[in-house]
Amino acid sequence: MTNDNQVNRQYYICDCFTTDNIFLEDYKLHVRFVSEQQFSLDYQALLRRLGCVTERQFEDVLNKISEEVDRRRRLSVTSVERAAAIRASYRPLHPHVYSLQESYFAPKFKQIVELCRSGADMEGGFSDLLGEEAAPRVYRFPVFEKSFCEELVEELEHFERSSAPKGRPNTMNHYGILLNELGFDQGFITPLRELYLRPLTSLLYPDCGGRCLDSHKAFVVKYDMNQDLGLSYHYDNAEVTLNVSLGKDFTEGNLYFGDMRQVKHMVPLSETECSEVEHRVTEGLLHRGQHMHGALPISSGQRWNLIVWMRASQERNKLCPMCNRRPALLEAEGYADGFTKESNALHNTSCVLT
């Protein structure tokens, strides 16, 4: 089902993976840690203003950073080990959901994709079908049928209840599932990206890698009244992101979008005018990865979201979107963070950083 010619390509991470964008949950702050001296100079005064005022509190911050750096250094090996353990011990409840089928998609989504494949432009029928932007260059449309969303959530809950090992998606989401470890990459996420999403991103985001997306990181996040309620203001390690609301019953929890991330100066959320966007079950929000955004807390129920971070190696090979430097590459497993060592030039594409 996939024509992915990148299957045998080696993907890498940038060496900033172990040092940059470490999220301190207690202070809602992303930090960089190279050494204790550097960290103290860069952040101690700011942390004091945020409530980290005692030596004990500062030591606690350093301990949490040390644990996170160690986790990141071991991540490639532990992820492979978890995936192997899952394959050996876990028996799916709904095996068919691991293979993408045309019947899973909402009719309107199939219409949108077909128009994109036919070479449509932003005028006329495609623009009418896509509808108004939910926020600047944020597009909302149905993606999956409700019956498929329900089965997928049942499968994820079944996995949650199992004794199989589980890794968290990132430092901001404590409850969720890494879909590559569960076995969704080859049969589901890769064809979704290549055959259905890339026609859209080629048309909507040609200026930030939409025509040359060649890898991804996909995961599911879970919001629950007794677990994570929402998500702080952030940007994604992606050129383009798809966020699909899978269910279940919940209230509140809208997403909000601010400005594009500024490399030299991060504008505080308090100084930003944000657009609030309702996130309805079965619908997806498509946006640029560097578009600052967050999720407001749910007020009841439980919500599951499918997140696909799509990467374009042509873009990130020039400039790492997380540290804003030319990437120094380290070997990793699978799609890693989407960096490659070859140019990966695609014919007739425009992949210029915005």
C-alpha positions as CSV (number, residue, x, y, z in Angstrom):
1,M,0.0,0.0,0.0
2,T,3.0,2.3,0.4
3,N,5.5,3.5,-2.2
4,D,7.9,4.7,0.4
5,N,11.3,4.6,-1.2
6,Q,12.9,5.8,2.1
7,V,12.5,2.4,3.8
8,N,16.2,1.6,3.7
9,R,17.4,5.2,4.3
10,Q,19.3,5.9,7.5
11,Y,17.7,8.6,9.6
12,Y,19.4,10.4,12.5
13,I,18.9,12.6,15.5
14,C,20.6,16.0,16.1
15,D,23.0,16.0,19.1
16,C,20.8,18.7,20.7
17,F,18.3,16.0,21.4
18,T,19.9,15.3,24.8
19,T,20.4,19.0,25.7
20,D,17.7,21.2,24.3
21,N,13.9,21.6,24.9
22,I,13.8,19.9,28.2
23,F,10.4,20.7,29.7
24,L,10.2,21.5,33.4
25,E,6.6,20.7,34.2
26,D,6.4,22.5,37.6
27,Y,7.5,25.8,36.0
28,K,6.0,25.3,32.5
29,L,9.4,26.1,31.0
30,H,11.5,24.6,28.3
31,V,15.2,24.7,29.0
32,R,18.6,23.8,27.6
33,F,21.1,21.9,29.7
34,V,24.8,21.5,28.7
35,S,26.3,21.9,32.1
36,E,25.2,23.0,35.6
37,Q,27.2,26.2,35.2
38,Q,25.6,27.1,31.9
39,F,22.1,26.2,33.3
40,S,22.6,28.3,36.4
41,L,23.7,31.3,34.4
42,D,20.9,31.0,31.9
43,Y,17.9,30.0,34.1
44,Q,18.4,30.4,37.8
45,A,17.1,34.0,38.0
46,L,14.1,33.1,35.8
47,L,13.4,30.1,37.9
48,R,13.4,32.2,41.1
49,R,10.8,34.5,39.5
50,L,8.7,31.3,38.7
51,G,8.9,30.1,42.3
52,C,12.1,28.0,42.5
53,V,13.5,29.9,45.4
54,T,15.2,27.4,47.7
55,E,18.4,25.3,47.2
56,R,16.3,22.2,47.6
57,Q,13.9,23.2,44.8
58,F,16.8,24.0,42.5
59,E,18.5,20.6,43.3
60,D,15.2,18.9,42.5
61,V,15.1,20.7,39.1
62,L,18.7,19.5,38.4
63,N,17.8,15.9,39.4
64,K,14.8,15.9,37.1
65,I,16.9,17.2,34.2
66,S,19.5,14.6,34.9
67,E,16.9,11.8,34.7
68,E,15.5,13.2,31.5
69,V,18.9,13.5,29.8
70,D,19.7,9.9,30.8
71,R,16.3,8.8,29.4
72,R,17.0,10.5,26.1
73,R,20.5,9.0,25.8
74,R,19.1,5.5,26.3
75,L,15.9,6.1,24.3
76,S,16.9,4.4,21.0
77,V,17.9,1.2,22.8
78,T,15.0,1.1,25.2
79,S,12.5,1.8,22.4
80,V,13.8,-1.1,20.4
81,E,13.6,-3.3,23.5
82,R,10.0,-2.2,24.2
83,A,8.9,-2.8,20.6
84,A,10.4,-6.3,20.7
85,A,8.7,-7.1,24.1
86,I,5.4,-5.8,22.7
87,R,5.6,-8.0,19.6
88,A,6.4,-11.0,21.8
89,S,3.7,-10.6,24.5
90,Y,0.8,-8.4,23.3
91,R,-2.2,-9.8,21.4
92,P,-4.3,-7.0,19.7
93,L,-8.0,-6.7,20.3
94,H,-8.7,-5.4,16.8
95,P,-5.8,-6.5,14.5
96,H,-7.4,-4.9,11.4
97,V,-6.9,-1.4,12.7
98,Y,-3.1,-1.7,12.2
99,S,-3.5,-1.7,8.4
100,L,-4.9,1.4,6.8
101,Q,-8.0,0.9,4.8
102,E,-9.9,3.4,2.5
103,S,-13.1,2.6,4.4
104,Y,-11.6,4.2,7.6
105,F,-11.8,7.6,6.1
106,A,-14.6,10.2,6.2
107,P,-16.1,10.8,2.7
108,K,-15.2,14.5,2.9
109,F,-11.5,13.7,3.6
110,K,-11.4,11.3,0.6
111,Q,-12.9,14.1,-1.6
112,I,-10.2,16.6,-0.4
113,V,-7.4,14.2,-1.0
114,E,-8.7,13.3,-4.5
115,L,-8.9,17.0,-5.4
116,C,-5.3,17.4,-4.3
117,R,-4.2,14.4,-6.3
118,S,-5.9,15.8,-9.4
119,G,-3.7,18.9,-9.3
120,A,-6.3,21.3,-7.8
121,D,-5.2,24.7,-6.7
122,M,-6.4,26.8,-3.7
123,E,-9.1,28.4,-5.8
124,G,-12.6,27.1,-6.5
125,G,-13.7,23.7,-5.4
126,F,-10.8,22.8,-3.2
127,S,-11.0,26.0,-1.2
128,D,-14.8,25.5,-0.8
129,L,-14.4,21.9,0.3
130,L,-11.7,22.7,2.8
131,G,-13.6,25.5,4.4
132,E,-12.4,28.5,6.4
133,E,-9.1,28.4,8.3
134,A,-9.6,27.5,11.9
135,A,-6.7,29.8,12.7
136,P,-4.1,31.3,10.4
137,R,-3.0,28.4,8.1
138,V,-4.6,25.9,10.5
139,Y,-7.1,23.7,8.6
140,R,-9.8,21.6,10.1
141,F,-11.6,18.7,8.3
142,P,-13.1,15.3,9.0
143,V,-10.4,12.5,8.8
144,F,-11.9,9.2,10.0
145,E,-15.3,7.6,10.4
146,K,-16.6,7.6,14.0
147,S,-16.8,3.8,14.0
148,F,-13.1,3.5,13.2
149,C,-12.2,6.0,15.9
150,E,-14.1,4.0,18.4
151,E,-12.3,0.7,17.4
152,L,-8.9,2.4,17.5
153,V,-9.6,3.8,21.0
154,E,-10.7,0.3,22.1
155,E,-7.5,-1.1,20.8
156,L,-5.4,1.6,22.6
157,E,-7.3,1.0,25.9
158,H,-6.7,-2.8,25.5
159,F,-3.0,-2.1,25.1
160,E,-3.0,0.2,28.1
161,R,-4.5,-2.5,30.3
162,S,-2.0,-5.1,29.2
163,S,1.3,-5.8,30.9
164,A,3.3,-4.9,27.8
165,P,6.0,-2.1,28.4
166,K,5.0,1.4,27.5
167,G,7.0,4.5,26.6
168,R,5.7,8.1,26.9
169,P,5.5,10.2,23.7
170,N,7.5,13.2,25.0
171,T,8.4,15.2,28.1
172,M,5.0,17.0,28.0
173,N,2.6,14.0,27.6
174,H,2.8,11.5,30.4
175,Y,-0.1,9.4,29.3
176,G,0.0,8.1,25.7
177,I,1.3,5.5,23.3
178,L,4.2,5.5,20.8
179,L,2.6,4.0,17.7
180,N,5.8,2.8,16.1
181,E,6.5,0.6,19.2
182,L,3.0,-0.8,18.9
183,G,3.4,-1.7,15.3
184,F,1.5,1.0,13.4
185,D,4.2,2.6,11.4
186,Q,4.6,0.4,8.3
187,G,1.0,-0.6,7.6
188,F,-0.8,2.6,8.8
189,I,1.1,5.8,9.5
190,T,3.5,5.6,6.6
191,P,0.8,5.1,3.9
192,L,-1.3,7.7,5.7
193,R,1.5,10.2,5.3
194,E,2.6,9.3,1.8
195,L,-0.7,8.6,0.0
196,Y,-3.2,10.8,1.8
197,L,-1.5,13.6,3.8
198,R,1.3,14.6,1.4
199,P,-1.1,15.6,-1.4
200,L,-2.6,18.1,1.1
201,T,0.6,19.3,2.6
202,S,2.1,19.8,-0.9
203,L,-0.6,22.2,-1.7
204,L,-1.0,23.9,1.7
205,Y,2.5,24.1,3.0
206,P,5.0,24.1,0.0
207,D,7.0,26.8,1.7
208,C,7.9,24.7,4.8
209,G,8.6,21.3,3.4
210,G,5.0,20.1,2.6
211,R,6.1,18.7,-0.7
212,C,9.0,16.6,0.6
213,L,7.8,15.1,3.9
214,D,9.7,11.8,4.1
215,S,9.4,10.6,7.8
216,H,7.3,11.0,10.9
217,K,6.8,10.4,14.5
218,A,3.3,9.3,15.4
219,F,1.8,8.8,18.9
220,V,-1.4,9.0,20.8
221,V,-1.9,11.3,23.8
222,K,-4.6,10.8,26.5
223,Y,-6.2,13.5,28.6
224,D,-8.1,12.4,31.7
225,M,-9.4,14.1,34.8
226,N,-7.0,12.0,36.9
227,Q,-4.1,12.3,34.6
228,D,-2.9,15.0,32.1
229,L,-5.7,17.6,31.7
230,G,-4.2,19.8,28.9
231,L,-1.0,20.8,27.2
232,S,1.2,23.9,27.8
233,Y,2.1,26.3,25.0
234,H,4.8,24.8,22.7
235,Y,5.9,24.1,19.2
236,D,6.4,20.7,17.6
237,N,9.5,18.9,16.3
238,A,7.9,18.8,12.9
239,E,7.5,20.6,9.6
240,V,3.8,19.8,9.5
241,T,1.5,18.3,12.2
242,L,-1.8,16.5,12.0
243,N,-3.8,16.2,15.3
244,V,-6.9,14.1,15.1
245,S,-9.5,13.9,18.0
246,L,-10.4,10.2,18.3
247,G,-12.8,10.4,21.3
248,K,-14.2,9.8,23.9
249,D,-16.8,11.9,25.7
250,F,-15.2,15.1,27.1
251,T,-16.0,18.8,27.7
252,E,-13.8,21.8,27.1
253,G,-10.2,21.2,26.1
254,N,-10.1,23.4,23.0
255,L,-6.8,24.0,21.2
256,Y,-5.3,27.5,20.9
257,F,-2.9,28.8,18.4
258,G,-0.6,31.9,18.8
259,D,2.2,33.1,16.6
260,M,4.8,31.3,14.6
261,R,7.8,30.5,16.7
262,Q,10.5,33.2,16.6
263,V,14.0,31.8,16.5
264,K,15.7,34.8,18.3
265,H,12.9,35.7,20.7
266,M,10.1,33.6,22.1
267,V,7.1,35.7,22.6
268,P,5.5,34.9,26.0
269,L,1.9,33.5,25.9
270,S,0.7,36.4,28.0
271,E,1.8,38.8,25.2
272,T,0.3,36.8,22.4
273,E,-3.2,37.0,20.9
274,C,-4.4,33.4,20.4
275,S,-7.1,31.8,18.3
276,E,-9.1,29.2,20.1
277,V,-10.2,26.2,18.0
278,E,-12.8,23.6,18.9
279,H,-11.4,20.1,18.4
280,R,-14.3,17.7,17.5
281,V,-14.1,13.9,17.5
282,T,-13.2,12.4,14.1
283,E,-11.8,15.8,12.9
284,G,-8.2,16.6,12.3
285,L,-6.3,19.9,12.6
286,L,-3.4,20.4,10.2
287,H,-0.8,23.0,11.0
288,R,2.8,24.0,10.7
289,G,5.0,22.4,13.3
290,Q,6.6,25.7,14.3
291,H,3.2,27.3,15.0
292,M,3.0,27.9,18.7
293,H,0.0,26.2,20.3
294,G,-1.4,24.4,23.3
295,A,-4.5,22.5,24.6
296,L,-6.8,23.9,27.3
297,P,-7.7,21.6,30.1
298,I,-10.7,19.3,29.7
299,S,-13.3,19.8,32.4
300,S,-14.8,16.3,32.3
301,G,-14.5,12.9,30.6
302,Q,-11.5,11.6,28.7
303,R,-10.0,12.5,25.3
304,W,-7.7,10.6,23.0
305,N,-5.7,12.4,20.2
306,L,-3.7,10.9,17.4
307,I,-0.7,13.1,16.6
308,V,1.5,12.8,13.5
309,W,4.6,14.9,13.4
310,M,5.7,14.9,9.7
311,R,9.3,15.7,8.9
312,A,11.1,16.9,5.7
313,S,14.8,16.0,5.8
314,Q,15.5,18.6,3.1
315,E,14.4,21.2,5.6
316,R,15.9,20.0,8.8
317,N,19.2,18.9,7.3
318,K,19.9,22.6,6.8
319,L,18.7,23.8,10.2
320,C,17.5,21.8,13.2
321,P,14.1,23.2,14.2
322,M,14.8,22.5,17.9
323,C,18.2,24.1,18.4
324,N,18.4,26.4,15.4
325,R,21.8,25.2,14.3
326,R,23.1,23.0,11.5
327,P,22.5,19.6,12.9
328,A,25.3,17.4,14.2
329,L,24.0,13.9,13.5
330,L,23.9,10.9,15.8
331,E,22.7,7.5,14.6
332,A,19.3,6.3,15.8
333,E,16.7,3.7,15.0
334,G,13.8,3.9,12.6
335,Y,12.8,7.4,11.4
336,A,14.6,8.9,14.4
337,D,14.2,12.7,14.2
338,G,14.0,12.8,10.4
339,F,17.6,14.0,9.6
340,T,19.6,12.4,6.8
341,K,23.1,12.7,5.5
342,E,22.2,12.8,1.8
343,S,20.6,15.7,0.0
344,N,17.4,13.9,-0.7
345,A,16.6,16.3,-3.5
346,L,13.2,15.8,-5.0
347,H,12.4,17.0,-8.5
348,N,10.3,20.1,-9.0
349,T,9.8,20.8,-5.3
350,S,10.1,24.0,-3.3
351,C,11.4,23.4,0.2
352,V,12.5,26.8,1.5
353,L,12.3,27.5,5.2
354,T,9.9,30.2,6.3
